[in-house]
Amino acid sequence: MSIVITGNPGVGKHTVTKKISEKLGFPIIDINIVAKDLGLFEKNDNTNDVDTQKLAKILEERKLNEKIVVGHLAPYVLEKNQVKIIIILRRNPYDLELVYKERSYSETKIKENTGSEILGIITHDAIKKFEEKAFQIDVSEKNIQKVVEKVLEIISKKEGNEEVDWLNVVTKNNDLEKFFTH
């Protein structure tokens, strides 16, 4: 069974995964790299779509024991019996918006990704599928060291979930239109 780190683009998945890999000595399986190497990316307008059914079948055959799996597609390509623990990194959508602008994302892509974070789509899907194995961490006010410590704590104790509700924050700030209209 594997340790899985997921979340929207820009939350720090790969940075955190590298550090956890160094601490635990587990190799990393990057879902995006697996998909890319197998030619499962399909260009669609400005996005890359992935055949998640094919990817899930391929990952089902791989030995994931004592590995760290990273990628935003994790909830859609892994099964509960493949996962020891899944950690969903969450980040304030106002911070994410800046990250996406730095990455030169289109306005549409920025809204899609911040909207997904605000609504907690990956989180919802991960919790629904992996249940007690799913834990959230709000990385917004934490440096990389603190996030790594929190991840290691969750892995060892199987506790420490942080409830995250960006929809409430955005609603209080009266910014629903900012994130959800085109």
Secondary structure as the mmCIF struct_conf table of DSSP 4:
data_model
#
loop_
_struct_conf.conf_type_id
_struct_conf.id
_struct_conf.beg_label_comp_id
_struct_conf.beg_label_asym_id
_struct_conf.beg_label_seq_id
_struct_conf.end_label_comp_id
_struct_conf.end_label_asym_id
_struct_conf.end_label_seq_id
STRN STRN1 SER A 2 THR A 6
BEND BEND1 ASN A 8 ASN A 8
TURN_TY1_P TURN_TY1_P1 PRO A 9 GLY A 10
BEND BEND2 VAL A 11 VAL A 11
HELX_RH_AL_P HELX_RH_AL_P1 LYS A 13 LEU A 24
TURN_TY1_P TURN_TY1_P2 GLY A 25 GLY A 25
STRN STRN2 ILE A 28 ASP A 30
HELX_RH_AL_P HELX_RH_AL_P2 ILE A 31 ASP A 37
TURN_TY1_P TURN_TY1_P3 LEU A 38 GLY A 39
STRN STRN3 PHE A 41 ASN A 44
TURN_TY1_P TURN_TY1_P4 ASP A 45 ASN A 46
STRN STRN4 THR A 47 VAL A 50
HELX_RH_AL_P HELX_RH_AL_P3 THR A 52 GLU A 61
BEND BEND3 ARG A 62 ARG A 62
TURN_TY1_P TURN_TY1_P5 ASN A 65 GLU A 66
STRN STRN5 ILE A 68 VAL A 70
TURN_TY1_P TURN_TY1_P6 HIS A 72 LEU A 73
HELX_RH_AL_P HELX_RH_AL_P4 ALA A 74 VAL A 77
HELX_RH_3T_P HELX_RH_3T_P1 LYS A 80 GLN A 82
STRN STRN6 VAL A 83 ARG A 90
HELX_RH_AL_P HELX_RH_AL_P5 PRO A 93 GLU A 102
TURN_TY1_P TURN_TY1_P7 ARG A 103 SER A 104
HELX_RH_AL_P HELX_RH_AL_P6 GLU A 107 LEU A 119
TURN_TY1_P TURN_TY1_P8 GLY A 120 GLY A 120
HELX_RH_AL_P HELX_RH_AL_P7 ILE A 121 PHE A 130
HELX_RH_3T_P HELX_RH_3T_P2 GLU A 131 LYS A 133
STRN STRN7 ALA A 134 ASP A 138
TURN_TY1_P TURN_TY1_P9 SER A 140 GLU A 141
HELX_RH_AL_P HELX_RH_AL_P8 ILE A 144 LYS A 157
BEND BEND4 LYS A 158 LYS A 158
HELX_RH_AL_P HELX_RH_AL_P9 TRP A 166 LYS A 172
TURN_TY1_P TURN_TY1_P10 ASN A 173 ASN A 174
HELX_RH_AL_P HELX_RH_AL_P10 LEU A 176 PHE A 180
#
